[in-house]
């Protein structure tokens, strides 16, 4: 059961990374620099967590 939860969390993190990519592009196109920065920070955190077998959610 724990393995299934970890796989689910990993999948959610991966989906969020895809969403962040889209949101960054949108924010860049509107000149929302602060939003881009915040999204990039979240992106880094998620990627680091995925590298550590994730436990963010």
N, CA, C and O atoms as a printed pandas DataFrame, in Angstrom:
     atom_number atom_name residue_name chain_id  residue_number  x_coord  y_coord  z_coord
0              1         N          UNK        A               1    0.826   -1.205    0.000
1              2        CA          UNK        A               1    0.000    0.000    0.000
2              3         C          UNK        A               1    0.866    1.263    0.000
3              4         O          UNK        A               1    0.570    2.210   -0.728
4              5         N          UNK        A               2    1.931    1.287    0.806
5              6        CA          UNK        A               2    2.808    2.457    0.843
6              7         C          UNK        A               2    3.423    2.731   -0.518
7              8         O          UNK        A               2    3.566    3.887   -0.915
8              9         N          UNK        A               3    3.782    1.689   -1.226
9             10        CA          UNK        A               3    4.373    1.848   -2.559
10            11         C          UNK        A               3    3.367    2.488   -3.520
11            12         O          UNK        A               3    3.733    3.333   -4.337
12            13         N          UNK        A               4    2.123    2.087   -3.418
13            14        CA          UNK        A               4    1.084    2.654   -4.279
14            15         C          UNK        A               4    0.902    4.143   -3.990
15            16         O          UNK        A               4    0.714    4.933   -4.916
16            17         N          UNK        A               5    0.954    4.525   -2.743
17            18        CA          UNK        A               5    0.818    5.933   -2.375
18            19         C          UNK        A               5    1.998    6.735   -2.912
19            20         O          UNK        A               5    1.814    7.834   -3.435
20            21         N          UNK        A               6    3.189    6.202   -2.788
21            22        CA          UNK        A               6    4.372    6.883   -3.313
22            23         C          UNK        A               6    4.290    7.057   -4.823
23            24         O          UNK        A               6    4.638    8.113   -5.351
24            25         N          UNK        A               7    3.833    6.022   -5.515
25            26        CA          UNK        A               7    3.682    6.127   -6.969
26            27         C          UNK        A               7    2.652    7.184   -7.331
27            28         O          UNK        A               7    2.841    7.936   -8.288
28            29         N          UNK        A               8    1.572    7.246   -6.578
29            30        CA          UNK        A               8    0.527    8.242   -6.804
30            31         C          UNK        A               8    1.089    9.650   -6.575
31            32         O          UNK        A               8    0.844   10.554   -7.373
32            33         N          UNK        A               9    1.836    9.831   -5.495
33            34        CA          UNK        A               9    2.438   11.135   -5.200
34            35         C          UNK        A               9    3.418   11.539   -6.290
35            36         O          UNK        A               9    3.454   12.699   -6.701
36            37         N          UNK        A              10    4.205   10.592   -6.752
37            38        CA          UNK        A              10    5.166   10.865   -7.814
38            39         C          UNK        A              10    4.432   11.316   -9.079
39            40         O          UNK        A              10    4.843   12.273   -9.736
40            41         N          UNK        A              11    3.354   10.627   -9.409
41            42        CA          UNK        A              11    2.578   10.979  -10.603
42            43         C          UNK        A              11    1.973   12.372  -10.476
43            44         O          UNK        A              11    1.967   13.137  -11.441
44            45         N          UNK        A              12    1.469   12.703   -9.301
45            46        CA          UNK        A              12    0.921   14.043   -9.083
46            47         C          UNK        A              12    1.999   15.110   -9.258
47            48         O          UNK        A              12    1.751   16.156   -9.859
48            49         N          UNK        A              13    3.177   14.848   -8.741
49            50        CA          UNK        A              13    4.274   15.796   -8.871
50            51         C          UNK        A              13    4.657   15.961  -10.338
51            52         O          UNK        A              13    4.910   17.077  -10.792
52            53         N          UNK        A              14    4.700   14.871  -11.070
53            54        CA          UNK        A              14    5.041   14.947  -12.490
54            55         C          UNK        A              14    3.982   15.730  -13.266
55            56         O          UNK        A              14    4.312   16.514  -14.156
56            57         N          UNK        A              15    2.716   15.518  -12.928
57            58        CA          UNK        A              15    1.640   16.262  -13.586
58            59         C          UNK        A              15    1.770   17.747  -13.274
59            60         O          UNK        A              15    1.582   18.590  -14.151
60            61         N          UNK        A              16    2.089   18.063  -12.032
61            62        CA          UNK        A              16    2.239   19.466  -11.645
62            63         C          UNK        A              16    3.388   20.118  -12.405
63            64         O          UNK        A              16    3.298   21.287  -12.779
64            65         N          UNK        A              17    4.460   19.377  -12.634
65            66        CA          UNK        A              17    5.579   19.929  -13.397
66            67         C          UNK        A              17    5.151   20.301  -14.812
67            68         O          UNK        A              17    5.582   21.323  -15.345
68            69         N          UNK        A              18    4.314   19.483  -15.413
69            70        CA          UNK        A              18    3.793   19.795  -16.753
70            71         C          UNK        A              18    2.934   21.060  -16.689
71            72         O          UNK        A              18    3.038   21.929  -17.555
72            73         N          UNK        A              19    2.094   21.161  -15.672
73            74        CA          UNK        A              19    1.250   22.348  -15.503
74            75         C          UNK        A              19    2.098   23.593  -15.306
75            76         O          UNK        A              19    1.802   24.648  -15.867
76            77         N          UNK        A              20    3.154   23.469  -14.508
77            78        CA          UNK        A              20    4.030   24.609  -14.247
78            79         C          UNK        A              20    4.669   25.103  -15.533
79            80         O          UNK        A              20    4.761   26.310  -15.753
80            81         N          UNK        A              21    5.110   24.191  -16.383
81            82        CA          UNK        A              21    5.697   24.594  -17.662
82            83         C          UNK        A              21    4.726   25.472  -18.458
83            84         O          UNK        A              21    5.114   26.502  -19.010
84            85         N          UNK        A              22    3.488   25.058  -18.507
85            86        CA          UNK        A              22    2.465   25.820  -19.235
86            87         C          UNK        A              22    2.232   27.178  -18.573
87            88         O          UNK        A              22    2.129   28.200  -19.251
88            89         N          UNK        A              23    2.150   27.173  -17.249
89            90        CA          UNK        A              23    1.919   28.421  -16.518
90            91         C          UNK        A              23    3.089   29.389  -16.668
91            92         O          UNK        A              23    2.881   30.600  -16.749
92            93         N          UNK        A              24    4.310   28.875  -16.706
93            94        CA          UNK        A              24    5.483   29.736  -16.898
94            95         C          UNK        A              24    5.408   30.409  -18.264
95            96         O          UNK        A              24    5.649   31.611  -18.378
96            97         N          UNK        A              25    5.080   29.654  -19.284
97            98        CA          UNK        A              25    4.978   30.230  -20.631
98            99         C          UNK        A              25    3.923   31.333  -20.674
99           100         O          UNK        A              25    4.134   32.386  -21.276
100          101         N          UNK        A              26    2.787   31.079  -20.029
101          102        CA          UNK        A              26    1.728   32.087  -20.005
102          103         C          UNK        A              26    2.174   33.333  -19.246
103          104         O          UNK        A              26    1.943   34.456  -19.696
104          105         N          UNK        A              27    2.806   33.134  -18.103
105          106        CA          UNK        A              27    3.261   34.264  -17.293
106          107         C          UNK        A              27    4.333   35.067  -18.029
107          108         O          UNK        A              27    4.344   36.296  -17.964
108          109         N          UNK        A              28    5.227   34.378  -18.724
109          110        CA          UNK        A              28    6.260   35.071  -19.493
110          111         C          UNK        A              28    5.644   35.913  -20.598
111          112         O          UNK        A              28    6.105   37.021  -20.871
112          113         N          UNK        A              29    4.608   35.392  -21.231
113          114        CA          UNK        A              29    3.993   36.116  -22.345
114          115         C          UNK        A              29    3.261   37.376  -21.886
115          116         O          UNK        A              29    3.040   38.295  -22.675
116          117         N          UNK        A              30    2.887   37.413  -20.612
117          118        CA          UNK        A              30    2.197   38.594  -20.088
118          119         C          UNK        A              30    3.124   39.490  -19.273
119          120         O          UNK        A              30    2.705   40.532  -18.768
120          121         N          UNK        A              31    4.387   39.079  -19.149
121          122        CA          UNK        A              31    5.349   39.894  -18.414
122          123         C          UNK        A              31    5.226   39.802  -16.907
123          124         O          UNK        A              31    5.674   40.700  -16.193
124          125         N          UNK        A              32    4.629   38.736  -16.414
125          126        CA          UNK        A              32    4.427   38.552  -14.970
126          127         C          UNK        A              32    5.674   37.911  -14.343
127          128         O          UNK        A              32    5.692   36.722  -14.026
128          129         N          UNK        A              33    6.708   38.735  -14.177
129          130        CA          UNK        A              33    8.009   38.238  -13.718
130          131         C          UNK        A              33    7.939   37.581  -12.340
131          132         O          UNK        A              33    8.573   36.550  -12.117
132          133         N          UNK        A              34    7.197   38.149  -11.439
133          134        CA          UNK        A              34    7.096   37.579  -10.086
134          135         C          UNK        A              34    6.426   36.204  -10.117
135          136         O          UNK        A              34    6.828   35.293   -9.393
136          137         N          UNK        A              35    5.422   36.067  -10.946
137          138        CA          UNK        A              35    4.741   34.769  -11.089
138          139         C          UNK        A              35    5.696   33.741  -11.684
139          140         O          UNK        A              35    5.718   32.592  -11.243
140          141         N          UNK        A              36    6.476   34.134  -12.665
141          142        CA          UNK        A              36    7.460   33.235  -13.272
142          143         C          UNK        A              36    8.437   32.763  -12.201
143          144         O          UNK        A              36    8.741   31.573  -12.115
144          145         N          UNK        A              37    8.929   33.694  -11.387
145          146        CA          UNK        A              37    9.880   33.348  -10.339
146          147         C          UNK        A              37    9.288   32.345   -9.360
147          148         O          UNK        A              37    9.940   31.363   -9.006
148          149         N          UNK        A              38    8.059   32.584   -8.923
149          150        CA          UNK        A              38    7.401   31.687   -7.971
150          151         C          UNK        A              38    7.205   30.292   -8.570
151          152         O          UNK        A              38    7.419   29.284   -7.897
152          153         N          UNK        A              39    6.804   30.247   -9.822
153          154        CA          UNK        A              39    6.605   28.963  -10.494
154          155         C          UNK        A              39    7.921   28.211  -10.652
155          156         O          UNK        A              39    7.968   26.991  -10.491
156          157         N          UNK        A              40    8.980   28.935  -10.967
157          158        CA          UNK        A              40   10.277   28.289  -11.117
158          159         C          UNK        A              40   10.783   27.731   -9.784
159          160         O          UNK        A              40   11.421   26.679   -9.750
160          161         N          UNK        A              41   10.498   28.431   -8.698
161          162        CA          UNK        A              41   10.862   27.920   -7.379
162          163         C          UNK        A              41   10.114   26.624   -7.076
163          164         O          UNK        A              41   10.695   25.656   -6.585
164          165         N          UNK        A              42    8.826   26.623   -7.374
165          166        CA          UNK        A              42    8.031   25.406   -7.158
166          167         C          UNK        A              42    8.559   24.265   -8.026
167          168         O          UNK        A              42    8.625   23.116   -7.586
168          169         N          UNK        A              43    8.928   24.589   -9.240
169          170        CA          UNK        A              43    9.457   23.601  -10.171
170          171         C          UNK        A              43   10.742   22.964   -9.617
171          172         O          UNK        A              43   10.908   21.745   -9.675
172          173         N          UNK        A              44   11.623   23.770   -9.094
173          174        CA          UNK        A              44   12.873   23.270   -8.520
174          175         C          UNK        A              44   12.583   22.358   -7.329
175          176         O          UNK        A              44   13.174   21.284   -7.205
176          177         N          UNK        A              45   11.682   22.784   -6.465
177          178        CA          UNK        A              45   11.327   21.980   -5.288
178          179         C          UNK        A              45   10.776   20.617   -5.691
179          180         O          UNK        A              45   11.151   19.593   -5.121
180          181         N          UNK        A              46    9.895   20.613   -6.667
181          182        CA          UNK        A              46    9.313   19.350   -7.116
182          183         C          UNK        A              46   10.357   18.432   -7.731
183          184         O          UNK        A              46   10.375   17.230   -7.466
184          185         N          UNK        A              47   11.226   19.007   -8.555
185          186        CA          UNK        A              47   12.268   18.191   -9.178
186          187         C          UNK        A              47   13.217   17.616   -8.135
187          188         O          UNK        A              47   13.643   16.466   -8.249
188          189         N          UNK        A              48   13.545   18.397   -7.133
189          190        CA          UNK        A              48   14.405   17.900   -6.056
190          191         C          UNK        A              48   13.695   16.794   -5.284
191          192         O          UNK        A              48   14.305   15.777   -4.956
192          193         N          UNK        A              49   12.423   16.985   -4.996
193          194        CA          UNK        A              49   11.661   15.978   -4.268
194          195         C          UNK        A              49   11.553   14.687   -5.063
195          196         O          UNK        A              49   11.641   13.599   -4.496
196          197         N          UNK        A              50   11.363   14.801   -6.367
197          198        CA          UNK        A              50   11.295   13.606   -7.200
198          199         C          UNK        A              50   12.616   12.854   -7.168
199          200         O          UNK        A              50   12.641   11.624   -7.211
200          201         N          UNK        A              51   13.697   13.586   -7.092
201          202        CA          UNK        A              51   15.009   12.971   -7.005
202          203         C          UNK        A              51   15.246   12.277   -5.678
203          204         O          UNK        A              51   16.103   11.400   -5.567
204          205         N          UNK        A              52   14.480   12.678   -4.672
205          206        CA          UNK        A              52   14.593   12.089   -3.335
206          207         C          UNK        A              52   13.436   11.153   -3.031
207          208         O          UNK        A              52   13.149   10.894   -1.863
208          209         N          UNK        A              53   12.785   10.654   -4.027
209          210        CA          UNK        A              53   11.623    9.785   -3.855
210          211         C          UNK        A              53   10.459   10.479   -3.194
211          212         O          UNK        A              53    9.692    9.842   -2.471
212          213         N          UNK        A              54   10.313   11.710   -3.412
213          214        CA          UNK        A              54    9.185   12.589   -3.085
214          215         C          UNK        A              54    8.411   12.289   -1.801
215          216         O          UNK        A              54    8.106   11.138   -1.491
216          217         N          UNK        A              55    8.110   13.332   -1.085
217          218        CA          UNK        A              55    7.249   13.265    0.095
218          219         C          UNK        A              55    6.650   14.633    0.345
219          220         O          UNK        A              55    6.563   15.069    1.493
220          221         N          UNK        A              56    6.235   15.321   -0.715
221          222        CA          UNK        A              56    5.729   16.674   -0.576
222          223         C          UNK        A              56    4.259   16.749   -0.198
223          224         O          UNK        A              56    3.862   17.675    0.509
224          225         N          UNK        A              57    3.462   15.833   -0.630
225          226        CA          UNK        A              57    2.010   15.960   -0.438
226          227         C          UNK        A              57    1.533   15.175    0.724
227          228         O          UNK        A              57    0.339   15.175    1.021
